[in-house]
Amino acid sequence: MPLTETESALLALIRETPLATPEELARRLGSTRAAVNVHVSNLVRKGALLGRGYVLPVEGGPGRVVVVGGANVDVKARTLQAAVPGTSNPGVTVQAAGGVARNVAENLARLGVPVSLVSVVGRDALGEGLLRATEAAGVDVRPVLQAAGVTTGTYTAVLDASGELLVAVAAMEAMEALTPAVLQERRGVLRGAAWVVADGNLPEGSLAHLLSLAAEAGARVVFEPVSVPKAARLRPALAAGLCPFAVTPNVPELAALLGRDVPDTLEGVSAAAGELRALGVALVWVRRGASGSVLSGPDGVHELAALPAAVRDVTGAGDAMLGAFLAALASGLPPVDAARRGHAAAAITIESDHAVSPALTPAAIAARLEGA
């Protein structure tokens, strides 16, 4: 939608001084604060701003990715010996930036893909630290909502001495603030994006609205279910004909997407993936842990093996798989080659103590594939 002369002048001032208060903008514009608020509302409605925090749309060329979903602080506790249930265990604890969407975004940035994150954090110390760490990793965090009265999410994982997950608790109530209205305000960030990643932390209504916005923007959506309960949030959208381009579940999540049991066999997974493809999903990539993965797409079904790795910590392996998979797709590689790169990224990540491995680079992925 075209901007008026006054709206254009206000937008120029915001670009020049994005931290200016409404009073400062009104003074420089020769107007009143009330009038500035009206003009800001018009700029948001027209997509020139992504919200009242004066967040500007991201300019980007082909291949830019927008990741929408959970950002939280990871708290990981690891036992120093075999875990004994029902009592305290000696161990170590670390804290780091995490969240499925945030981790995927950082993996993409480390692989050289321009990426923006749409999420929500609280106006608290955890949220501030989360934004600083994510921005330092190369992710555009301007579209992240900092909401008053919201506590930044946390993910607490307990790992055994070998690095395998014993139990995890996700406190992600903050995601309820990522409403359809908030996504509508940020629709400008989708402009020019080639891909959108939506994770299952999104509330059901927000997920459906994001699929609609992405369709309007001409961006392909990849849905990452996150967990079995959250996978089912896509089912109403599928029933309404709002299909993502790709879904990346594990076997239990695949079953939740379909509302039926799925046997963890090549035949069972292939048949279930075929049901999703019949609904309009172009690519179904089913992760099977140490058994590898199954990719179902227009060119048939491919079974891929997991790459060998010395496990230190499995946290973040799936996020790395998705990041590398999407980075390869964004560069124009065929899906099966992209999936192979995903497996290489997972192997690199589980050999690290970090949810996003500092060693993850395009060169490291190529070397891992050459050595496979």
Order of alpha helices (4+ residues) and beta strands (2+ residues): alpha-alpha-alpha-beta-beta-beta-alpha-beta-beta-alpha-beta-beta-beta-alpha-beta-alpha-beta-alpha-alpha-beta-alpha-alpha-beta-beta-beta-alpha-alpha-alpha
